[in-house]
Amino acid sequence: MKEKTLVWFRNDLRVNDNPALYETCKDNQVIAVYLTFSKQWRKHNDSDNKLWFAMANLHQLEKNLEALNIPLVVLNADCFDKASGLLLKLASQLECSSISWNDEYGLNEESRDSEVEKSFSESGLSCKRYNDQTLFRPGTLLNGKGEFFKVFTPFKKALYRQLQPAQLNCCPTPDKQKPIIIKRSKTVRYTELYKPLSEQIPELWLAGEDEAHQRLTTFIEEKSEDYKANRDFPNRPSTSTVSPYLATGVLSVRQCFYAAWMSNQGELDSGNEGLQCWMSELIWREFYRHILHGFPRLSRHSAFIEKTEKLPWSNDKANFKVWCEGRTGYPVVDAAMKQLLATGWMHNRLRMVSAMFLTKNLMIDWRLGEAFFMKHLIDGDFASNNGGWQWSASTGTDAAPYFRMFNPINQSEKFDPKGCFIRKWLPELAGLTDKQIHAPWQHDLETSYPAPIADHAESRLTVLAAFKALKQP
Ligand SMILES: Cc1cc2nc3c(=O)[nH]c(=O)nc-3n(C[C@H](O)[C@H](O)[C@H](O)COP(=O)(O)OP(=O)(O)OC[C@H]3O[C@@H](n4cnc5c(N)ncnc54)[C@H](O)[C@@H]3O)c2cc1C
């Protein structure tokens, strides 16, 4: 008779290509468990959009597990420190001899998991951990000195040199197991825990593995070849929009990478430019996860480049509020913020533009922007969000050099030349010409749209001086 085992689901809400689930199902009778951590998630600034999406996907997962005769138990833990007690109690109630899960790489997640592993081992129960979120387990891809890479290009080259096709093998959905009946004490009504922040969100982001695969397939078949040429234009639907599915683990990075690699005839850094470029973006995601694991100070809200902690960041609450609400007077920045507020997602180019605007034009601390993004993004992911913010603020690893500061008007003219994206999100500017729309204040117009909050040339000088001052002894 097979032993009963818990499989603990976290940010891996799928039955397909789930290493912990697949491997455990081979020799055990599996009971799935999911813990809600409402207080901890709030502390981590996870948005209601992201949490609503996670619960909607958990619901789909529950149905998929049911089809495999795997029951799902959902318990409320509030904070990470309750996880080990709850899981041990459950294992004892259900007579399970072990637990397995796919690892996560944030500092708090890692200490929570070590605690669970320790308490299981002290109780004579075993614990199996799998790598799932990355192609290489963080810490196993190091430079010649045995240290973590701090620069993206050598990291990517090393990854491509060492990547074995077997690492891209996706595991199938496990076979259906014999039915198992368990006693459920309390059921958390998880689908009612969170509400999305805007009405459009449930229509825009359908839950489930089928939807995630549909997006991946449509991207690979219809958009990937032109991805390099189109990806920076926010009005062209040219990116995959799989980020929320990757963030909750409804889709795995292997599934994405494998699809692109196969479509590129098994080539990594040759072949179609669009596919190469997309795989490279997936490697940025990987890079930031390795960095997060290698440099725990990032999880403590510290800058990667430590001396940048001395920058005189502004704490101007009024300016911050104006940026959050999309009223800066710079249409491209405001349209981007409106997109975020309405859809829970923002185009990558605009994430960079709006983040640089906050940190360089307004010189507001990147941590405030990072937290605001997390509180709204449906794809909020600590490693990528922190990496993106520190890149934009020039405080991060392999970041934009401090003197490379986006001019929001040039960015607007270059990537939204006809102002279509701006008109969509700022209808009050719809009547402006293609020339006027990027900087309305330069054209002596009667409009209710706000005047610009900062002068780009002036703020550039201020920021350059602040960064230069860091060099002085
Ligand atoms: C300030 C800032 C904050 C960000 N916050 C997040 C975040 O919280 N969550 C998140 O998933 N991404 C974040 N990104 C990265 C990127 O903007 C999004 O991953 C991308 O816009 C998602 O859209 P997509 O799925 O259509 O991407 P595609 O262009 O189709 O790319 C495919 C996948 O590659 C990964 N990827 C793409 N670009 C990047 C990048 N620059 N860094 C890391 N991974 C990348 C994502 O997983 C993405 O889903 C941030 C970027 C910046 C500049």
The ligand as a Tripos MOL2 file, in Angstrom:
@<TRIPOS>MOLECULE
LIG
   53    58     1     0     0
SMALL
NO_CHARGES

@<TRIPOS>ATOM
      1 C1          9.9020   48.8330  -12.8140 C.3       1 LIG1
      2 C2          9.6000   47.4370  -13.3010 C.ar      1 LIG1
      3 C3          8.8180   46.5840  -12.5300 C.ar      1 LIG1
      4 C4          8.5310   45.2750  -12.9680 C.ar      1 LIG1
      5 N1          7.7810   44.4490  -12.1760 N.ar      1 LIG1
      6 C5          7.5290   43.1770  -12.5710 C.ar      1 LIG1
      7 C6          6.7730   42.3010  -11.7570 C.ar      1 LIG1
      8 O1          6.3560   42.6330  -10.6430 O.2       1 LIG1
      9 N2          6.5000   41.0510  -12.2460 N.ar      1 LIG1
     10 C7          6.9600   40.6270  -13.4610 C.ar      1 LIG1
     11 O2          6.6850   39.4910  -13.8660 O.2       1 LIG1
     12 N3          7.7170   41.4340  -14.2380 N.ar      1 LIG1
     13 C8          7.9930   42.6970  -13.8400 C.ar      1 LIG1
     14 N4          8.7400   43.5180  -14.6480 N.ar      1 LIG1
     15 C9          9.3040   42.9730  -15.9020 C.3       1 LIG1
     16 C10         8.4130   43.1410  -17.1590 C.3       1 LIG1
     17 O3          7.9660   44.4560  -17.2520 O.3       1 LIG1
     18 C11         7.2120   42.2000  -17.1810 C.3       1 LIG1
     19 O4          7.6400   40.8810  -16.9120 O.3       1 LIG1
     20 C12         6.5270   42.1950  -18.5490 C.3       1 LIG1
     21 O5          6.0780   43.4800  -18.8620 O.3       1 LIG1
     22 C13         5.3650   41.2290  -18.5150 C.3       1 LIG1
     23 O6          4.6560   41.2400  -19.7200 O.3       1 LIG1
     24 P1          4.6760   39.9910  -20.7050 P.3       1 LIG1
     25 O7          4.3510   38.7470  -19.9740 O.co2     1 LIG1
     26 O8          3.8330   40.3470  -21.8760 O.co2     1 LIG1
     27 O9          6.2140   39.9530  -21.1140 O.3       1 LIG1
     28 P2          6.9810   39.3720  -22.3830 P.3       1 LIG1
     29 O10         7.6490   40.5220  -23.0410 O.co2     1 LIG1
     30 O11         6.1400   38.5040  -23.2160 O.co2     1 LIG1
     31 O12         8.1460   38.5070  -21.6960 O.3       1 LIG1
     32 C14         7.9390   37.1500  -21.3040 C.3       1 LIG1
     33 C15         8.2820   36.9460  -19.8530 C.3       1 LIG1
     34 O13         9.6550   37.2440  -19.6180 O.3       1 LIG1
     35 C16         9.7980   37.8020  -18.3070 C.3       1 LIG1
     36 N5         10.3020   39.1740  -18.4420 N.ar      1 LIG1
     37 C17        10.1260   40.0290  -19.4740 C.ar      1 LIG1
     38 N6         10.7860   41.1800  -19.2530 N.ar      1 LIG1
     39 C18        11.3740   41.0560  -18.0480 C.ar      1 LIG1
     40 C19        12.1970   41.9110  -17.2520 C.ar      1 LIG1
     41 N7         12.5550   43.1290  -17.6610 N.pl3     1 LIG1
     42 N8         12.5990   41.4680  -16.0480 N.ar      1 LIG1
     43 C20        12.2650   40.2500  -15.5920 C.ar      1 LIG1
     44 N9         11.4930   39.3850  -16.3120 N.ar      1 LIG1
     45 C21        11.0590   39.7860  -17.5090 C.ar      1 LIG1
     46 C22         8.4100   37.8360  -17.6780 C.3       1 LIG1
     47 O14         8.2530   36.6820  -16.9060 O.3       1 LIG1
     48 C23         7.5060   37.8340  -18.9080 C.3       1 LIG1
     49 O15         6.2210   37.3270  -18.6410 O.3       1 LIG1
     50 C24         9.0450   44.8310  -14.2200 C.ar      1 LIG1
     51 C25         9.8220   45.6920  -14.9920 C.ar      1 LIG1
     52 C26        10.1020   46.9740  -14.5400 C.ar      1 LIG1
     53 C27        10.9430   47.8830  -15.3960 C.3       1 LIG1
@<TRIPOS>BOND
     1     1     2 1
     2     2     3 ar
     3     2    52 ar
     4     3     4 ar
     5     4     5 ar
     6     4    50 ar
     7     5     6 ar
     8     6     7 ar
     9     6    13 1
    10     7     8 2
    11     7     9 ar
    12     9    10 ar
    13    10    11 2
    14    10    12 ar
    15    12    13 ar
    16    13    14 ar
    17    14    15 1
    18    14    50 ar
    19    15    16 1
    20    16    17 1
    21    16    18 1
    22    18    19 1
    23    18    20 1
    24    20    21 1
    25    20    22 1
    26    22    23 1
    27    23    24 1
    28    24    25 2
    29    24    26 1
    30    24    27 1
    31    27    28 1
    32    28    29 2
    33    28    30 1
    34    28    31 1
    35    31    32 1
    36    32    33 1
    37    33    34 1
    38    33    48 1
    39    34    35 1
    40    35    36 1
    41    35    46 1
    42    36    37 ar
    43    36    45 ar
    44    37    38 ar
    45    38    39 ar
    46    39    40 ar
    47    39    45 ar
    48    40    41 1
    49    40    42 ar
    50    42    43 ar
    51    43    44 ar
    52    44    45 ar
    53    46    47 1
    54    46    48 1
    55    48    49 1
    56    50    51 ar
    57    51    52 ar
    58    52    53 1
@<TRIPOS>SUBSTRUCTURE
     1 LIG1         1 GROUP 0 **** ****
